[in-house]
Amino acid sequence: MGLLLIVFMICTAVLFSGYRRITVISGDRFVHQCPKYAKPGQTVTVMTSVISDGELYVNGVDGSFLRPGEFQFVMPDEDVQLKVTVIAFKDGA
């Protein structure tokens, strides 16, 4: 059992060598698709909910929405923690 765990850890380390972690730390209910890892310099696309009665923001990394529901950024050389926030429009706004 111990040897199997060591082999698994080595394979995982080799497989994800050079990759950085992407974590959604808040607002994950608004995220439909987001990779867990990416290499620095890789373009990352995050699929989010489309909000018709407010605005959705993705914080934690410089990026932009290509279209509603599709946020894109270039993976930096560090782990990324995304915070997704929705601000509802007030009535009459």
C-alpha positions in Angstrom: 0.0 0.0 0.0 2.8 2.4 0.9 4.7 1.7 -2.3 1.6 2.3 -4.4 1.1 5.7 -2.7 4.7 6.7 -3.4 4.4 5.7 -7.1 1.1 7.7 -7.3 2.7 10.8 -5.8 5.7 10.6 -8.1 3.5 10.2 -11.2 1.3 13.1 -10.1 4.3 15.3 -9.5 5.7 14.5 -13.0 2.4 14.9 -14.7 1.7 18.3 -13.3 5.2 19.6 -13.3 5.3 23.2 -14.5 1.5 23.6 -14.0 -0.1 26.1 -11.7 -3.4 25.6 -9.8 -6.6 27.5 -10.5 -9.1 27.5 -7.6 -12.5 29.2 -7.4 -12.6 30.4 -3.8 -16.0 32.1 -3.9 -19.0 32.3 -6.3 -18.4 28.8 -7.6 -22.1 28.4 -8.2 -21.7 30.9 -11.1 -18.8 28.9 -12.7 -19.8 26.1 -15.1 -16.4 25.2 -16.4 -12.9 26.0 -15.2 -9.7 24.0 -15.5 -8.0 23.1 -12.3 -4.4 23.5 -13.7 -2.7 25.5 -16.5 0.9 26.2 -17.5 2.2 29.7 -17.2 1.5 31.7 -20.4 -1.4 29.4 -21.4 -4.7 31.1 -22.3 -7.4 29.9 -19.8 -11.1 30.1 -20.5 -13.6 30.1 -17.7 -17.3 29.5 -18.5 -19.7 31.4 -16.2 -23.3 32.1 -15.8 -24.9 34.8 -17.9 -26.5 37.4 -15.7 -29.4 39.4 -17.3 -30.4 41.4 -14.2 -26.9 42.4 -12.9 -23.2 42.1 -13.5 -20.8 39.3 -12.9 -17.2 40.0 -12.0 -14.2 37.7 -11.9 -11.4 38.9 -9.6 -8.0 37.4 -8.7 -6.4 37.7 -12.1 -6.2 40.2 -15.0 -8.5 39.0 -17.8 -11.7 40.0 -19.7 -15.0 38.7 -20.9 -14.8 37.8 -24.6 -18.6 37.5 -24.6 -21.2 37.0 -21.9 -20.4 33.9 -19.9 -16.9 33.5 -21.3 -14.0 34.9 -19.2 -10.4 34.5 -20.5 -7.0 35.2 -19.0 -3.4 34.3 -19.5 -2.1 32.0 -16.7 0.6 33.7 -14.6 3.6 31.9 -13.1 1.7 31.4 -9.8 -1.4 29.8 -8.5 -4.6 31.7 -9.2 -7.6 32.1 -6.8 -10.7 33.3 -8.6 -13.5 35.2 -6.8 -16.7 35.4 -8.8 -19.2 38.1 -7.7 -22.6 39.0 -8.9 -24.1 42.5 -8.3 -27.8 42.7 -9.1 -29.2 45.8 -10.7 -31.5 47.8 -8.5 -35.1 48.3 -9.7 -35.2 51.1 -12.2 -31.5 51.0 -13.0 
